[in-house]
Amino acid sequence: MKYELGFLGGGNMAEAIIRGAINARVLSPQSIIVADPVEARRDVLAALGVNVTADNAQVIVQADRIVLAVKPQMLSQLADALAKIDAAKQSIISIMAGITIAKIQRLTAPGNEAARICRVMPNTPLMIGQGMSAVCAGPGATRADVDFAVQLFASSGRAVVVDESQMDAVTAVSGSGPAYVFYLAEAMTEAATKLGLPPDIARTLVQQTITGAAALMQRSEHEPAELRRRVTSPGGTTQAAIEHFDVKQVRASIVESLGKAEARSRELGE
C-alpha cells in the first residue's frame, strides 16, 4: 500500500477530517489520498497537500485505511469498488449516517465477519475543530483500528467509543444536536428583537451567551443543573423564564423530541 489513509468522497466533512489530522500531525498530507468526481473539490483538497484522484479504484488499491465519506444514498454506487477491498489487509471507517456495519460488510466482504470496519458519527462543528464524534467497531475491527479512528476524529474535537446499538442515540443527541442549539439561538434572537434590541446587537448577545455558557459548562466541575441553579436567583428574572419553560413542558418536549430523532435514525438504518 502507498497511502496510510484514503477517502472515497472529498466533501466538507472529509476536508474537515483531513485538516484536523494534518494540523494535529496525526498524518502528513503526503500520506493521504482522496477520490472525488468534482474537480473543484479536488482542487481544494490538493491545496492542502494531499493526493487527489477522480478514481475510487485508485484509493482502494493504494490506501491502508479507507474512509467512506459519501452520502448514504450513494453507497450502492460504490458497490463494485468496495468489493475490491482486501478485508484481511485494509480497514474501513464509515461516516455515512444510518449505514450499519453489517450493510458495509455485505458489500466489502460478504460472509466474512473479519472485515475491519469502524463506524463513526461526527457532527458539523468538526469543520471548525470542535466536533463531537462517536466511534463503534465491527466484530473484525482490531484495537489498533479503533484507536486510529478515535485519534483521527479527536484531532478535530472530541471522540468517544460506543457500541453500535447506541449509535442511533448518538445521532439524536450529538449528530443532530447542533441544530437544536441553532434552533434555540433563532428563538432567543427573535425574542431579543421583539423586546426592542437591534438585530445586530441581538445576534451578538445570543451568540456570545451560547458560546460562553458552553465554555463554562466544559470547564466547570458542576453538572448543568447546578450551573443553572447558580444563575437562577429566587424571585428573579431567570426564575420567571424557567418557571414558564416548566409550565410549557419545554424539558419534557426536548426529551420527547430526541426520542423521535433516535427512532427516525433507526428507521433510516433498516
C-alpha positions as CSV (number, residue, x, y, z in Angstrom):
1,M,0.0,0.0,0.0
2,K,1.2,3.5,-0.7
3,Y,-1.0,5.8,1.5
4,E,-1.9,5.5,5.2
5,L,-5.4,6.9,4.6
6,G,-7.7,7.2,1.6
7,F,-11.1,8.9,1.3
8,L,-13.9,8.0,-1.0
9,G,-15.6,11.4,-1.2
10,G,-14.0,14.8,-0.7
11,G,-16.8,16.9,0.7
12,N,-16.8,19.3,3.6
13,M,-16.7,16.6,6.3
14,A,-13.8,14.9,4.6
15,E,-12.0,18.2,4.3
16,A,-12.5,18.9,8.0
17,I,-11.2,15.5,9.0
18,I,-8.1,15.9,6.8
19,R,-7.4,19.5,8.1
20,G,-7.7,18.2,11.7
21,A,-5.4,15.3,11.0
22,I,-2.8,17.4,9.3
23,N,-2.9,20.2,11.9
24,A,-2.6,17.8,14.8
25,R,0.2,15.9,12.9
26,V,-1.7,12.7,13.1
27,L,-0.9,12.2,9.4
28,S,1.2,14.0,6.9
29,P,-0.5,15.4,3.7
30,Q,1.6,13.1,1.6
31,S,0.1,10.0,3.4
32,I,-3.5,10.9,2.4
33,I,-5.3,10.3,-0.9
34,V,-8.8,11.5,-1.8
35,A,-11.1,10.4,-4.6
36,D,-13.9,12.8,-5.6
37,P,-15.6,13.2,-9.0
38,V,-15.8,17.0,-8.7
39,E,-12.7,18.8,-10.0
40,A,-13.4,21.9,-7.8
41,R,-13.4,19.7,-4.7
42,R,-10.2,18.0,-5.8
43,D,-8.5,21.4,-6.2
44,V,-9.5,22.5,-2.7
45,L,-8.0,19.3,-1.2
46,A,-4.9,19.4,-3.4
47,A,-4.2,22.8,-1.9
48,L,-3.8,21.1,1.5
49,G,-1.0,19.0,0.0
50,V,-2.9,15.7,-0.2
51,N,-3.1,13.5,-3.2
52,V,-6.3,13.6,-5.2
53,T,-7.9,11.5,-7.9
54,A,-11.2,11.0,-9.7
55,D,-10.8,7.2,-9.5
56,N,-12.2,5.4,-6.5
57,A,-10.3,2.3,-7.5
58,Q,-7.0,4.1,-7.0
59,V,-7.8,4.7,-3.4
60,I,-9.0,1.2,-2.8
61,V,-5.8,-0.2,-4.3
62,Q,-3.3,2.1,-2.6
63,A,-4.7,3.0,0.8
64,D,-4.2,1.0,4.1
65,R,-7.3,2.6,5.7
66,I,-10.3,3.8,3.7
67,V,-12.8,6.4,4.9
68,L,-16.3,6.2,3.3
69,A,-17.2,9.9,3.2
70,V,-20.0,9.9,0.7
71,K,-23.8,10.5,1.2
72,P,-25.6,7.3,2.4
73,Q,-27.7,7.1,-0.7
74,M,-24.5,6.8,-2.8
75,L,-23.4,3.6,-1.1
76,S,-24.9,1.3,-3.8
77,Q,-22.9,3.2,-6.4
78,L,-19.7,2.2,-4.6
79,A,-20.5,-1.5,-4.6
80,D,-18.1,-2.5,-7.3
81,A,-15.2,-0.5,-5.8
82,L,-15.9,-1.7,-2.3
83,A,-15.9,-5.4,-3.4
84,K,-12.2,-5.0,-4.3
85,I,-11.1,-4.1,-0.8
86,D,-8.8,-6.7,0.8
87,A,-10.6,-7.3,4.1
88,A,-7.6,-9.1,5.5
89,K,-5.2,-6.2,5.0
90,Q,-7.3,-3.0,4.8
91,S,-9.6,-1.3,7.3
92,I,-12.7,0.8,6.7
93,I,-14.0,3.9,8.5
94,S,-17.5,4.9,7.6
95,I,-19.1,8.3,8.4
96,M,-22.3,7.5,6.4
97,A,-25.2,8.3,8.7
98,G,-27.6,5.4,9.3
99,I,-25.5,2.8,7.3
100,T,-24.8,-0.1,9.6
101,I,-21.5,-2.1,9.8
102,A,-23.4,-5.2,8.6
103,K,-24.5,-3.4,5.5
104,I,-21.0,-2.2,4.7
105,Q,-19.7,-5.7,5.4
106,R,-22.1,-7.3,2.9
107,L,-20.6,-5.1,0.2
108,T,-16.9,-5.4,1.1
109,A,-16.6,-8.9,2.5
110,P,-19.8,-10.9,2.3
111,G,-19.8,-13.7,4.8
112,N,-16.5,-12.5,6.3
113,E,-17.0,-11.2,9.8
114,A,-13.3,-10.5,10.0
115,A,-13.7,-7.4,7.8
116,R,-12.1,-4.5,9.8
117,I,-14.9,-1.8,9.9
118,C,-15.4,1.1,12.2
119,R,-18.5,3.3,12.0
120,V,-18.3,7.0,13.1
121,M,-21.0,9.6,13.8
122,P,-19.4,13.1,13.7
123,N,-21.2,16.4,13.7
124,T,-20.8,19.6,11.8
125,P,-18.7,21.5,14.3
126,L,-16.0,19.1,13.2
127,M,-15.5,21.7,10.4
128,I,-14.1,24.2,12.9
129,G,-12.2,21.7,15.0
130,Q,-14.9,21.5,17.6
131,G,-16.6,18.3,16.5
132,M,-18.1,15.5,18.7
133,S,-17.7,12.1,17.2
134,A,-18.7,8.6,18.4
135,V,-16.8,5.6,17.2
136,C,-18.1,2.0,17.2
137,A,-16.3,-1.1,16.0
138,G,-17.4,-4.0,13.9
139,P,-16.6,-7.6,15.0
140,G,-13.5,-7.8,12.9
141,A,-12.0,-4.4,13.9
142,T,-8.8,-4.5,15.9
143,R,-7.9,-2.4,18.9
144,A,-5.5,-0.5,16.6
145,D,-8.3,0.2,14.2
146,V,-10.4,1.7,16.9
147,D,-7.5,3.7,18.4
148,F,-6.7,5.1,15.0
149,A,-10.3,6.2,14.4
150,V,-10.5,7.8,17.8
151,Q,-7.2,9.7,17.2
152,L,-8.3,10.8,13.8
153,F,-11.6,12.3,14.9
154,A,-10.3,13.6,18.2
155,S,-7.9,15.8,16.1
156,S,-11.0,17.8,15.1
157,G,-12.7,17.9,18.5
158,R,-13.5,15.1,20.8
159,A,-14.3,11.4,20.3
160,V,-15.8,8.6,22.3
161,V,-16.2,4.9,21.8
162,V,-19.8,3.4,21.9
163,D,-21.5,0.1,20.9
164,E,-23.2,0.2,17.6
165,S,-26.5,-0.4,19.3
166,Q,-26.1,3.1,20.8
167,M,-25.4,4.9,17.5
168,D,-29.0,5.9,16.9
169,A,-29.0,7.6,20.3
170,V,-25.7,9.3,19.4
171,T,-27.2,10.5,16.2
172,A,-30.2,12.0,18.1
173,V,-28.0,13.7,20.7
174,S,-24.8,14.9,19.1
175,G,-25.3,14.2,15.4
176,S,-28.4,16.3,15.2
177,G,-27.5,18.3,18.3
178,P,-26.1,21.4,16.7
179,A,-29.4,22.0,15.0
180,Y,-31.1,22.1,18.4
181,V,-28.7,24.8,19.6
182,F,-29.2,26.8,16.4
183,Y,-33.0,26.5,17.0
184,L,-32.6,27.9,20.5
185,A,-30.4,30.7,19.1
186,E,-33.1,31.5,16.5
187,A,-35.8,31.8,19.2
188,M,-33.6,33.9,21.5
189,T,-32.7,36.2,18.7
190,E,-36.3,36.6,17.7
191,A,-37.3,37.3,21.3
192,A,-34.4,39.9,21.6
193,T,-35.6,41.8,18.6
194,K,-39.2,41.8,19.8
195,L,-38.0,43.2,23.1
196,G,-36.6,46.1,21.2
197,L,-32.9,45.3,20.6
198,P,-31.4,46.0,17.2
199,P,-30.8,42.8,15.1
200,D,-27.0,43.0,15.1
201,I,-26.9,43.6,18.9
202,A,-29.4,40.7,19.4
203,R,-27.3,38.4,17.3
204,T,-24.1,39.3,19.2
205,L,-25.7,38.8,22.6
206,V,-27.2,35.4,21.7
207,Q,-24.0,34.1,20.0
208,Q,-21.7,35.0,22.8
209,T,-24.1,33.9,25.5
210,I,-24.3,30.4,24.0
211,T,-20.6,30.3,23.4
212,G,-19.8,31.4,26.9
213,A,-22.3,29.1,28.5
214,A,-20.9,26.1,26.6
215,A,-17.3,27.0,27.6
216,L,-18.3,27.4,31.3
217,M,-20.1,24.0,31.2
218,Q,-17.0,22.4,29.8
219,R,-14.6,23.9,32.3
220,S,-16.8,23.6,35.4
221,E,-16.8,20.6,37.8
222,H,-20.6,21.1,38.3
223,E,-23.4,19.4,36.3
224,P,-25.6,21.6,34.1
225,A,-28.4,21.5,36.6
226,E,-26.2,23.0,39.3
227,L,-24.9,25.7,36.9
228,R,-28.5,26.6,36.1
229,R,-29.4,26.8,39.7
230,R,-26.5,29.2,40.3
231,V,-27.8,31.6,37.7
232,T,-31.4,31.4,39.0
233,S,-31.9,33.7,41.9
234,P,-35.2,33.2,43.8
235,G,-37.8,35.6,42.5
236,G,-35.5,36.9,39.8
237,T,-35.7,37.2,36.1
238,T,-34.2,33.8,35.3
239,Q,-36.6,32.1,37.6
240,A,-39.5,33.8,35.8
241,A,-38.3,32.3,32.5
242,I,-37.5,28.9,33.8
243,E,-40.9,28.6,35.5
244,H,-42.6,29.4,32.2
245,F,-40.5,26.8,30.5
246,D,-41.7,24.3,33.1
247,V,-45.4,25.4,32.6
248,K,-45.0,24.8,28.8
249,Q,-43.2,21.5,29.5
250,V,-40.1,22.5,27.5
251,R,-37.9,20.0,29.1
252,A,-40.3,17.1,28.5
253,S,-40.7,18.3,24.9
254,I,-36.9,18.2,24.4
255,V,-36.6,14.7,25.8
256,E,-39.5,13.5,23.7
257,S,-38.1,15.2,20.6
258,L,-34.7,13.5,20.9
259,G,-36.6,10.2,21.2
260,K,-38.3,11.0,17.9
261,A,-34.9,11.7,16.3
262,E,-33.5,8.4,17.7
263,A,-36.5,6.5,16.3
264,R,-36.0,8.1,12.9
265,S,-32.4,7.2,12.8
266,R,-33.3,3.5,13.4
267,E,-35.8,3.7,10.6
268,L,-33.3,5.1,8.2
269,G,-30.8,2.3,9.1
270,E,-33.2,-0.5,8.3
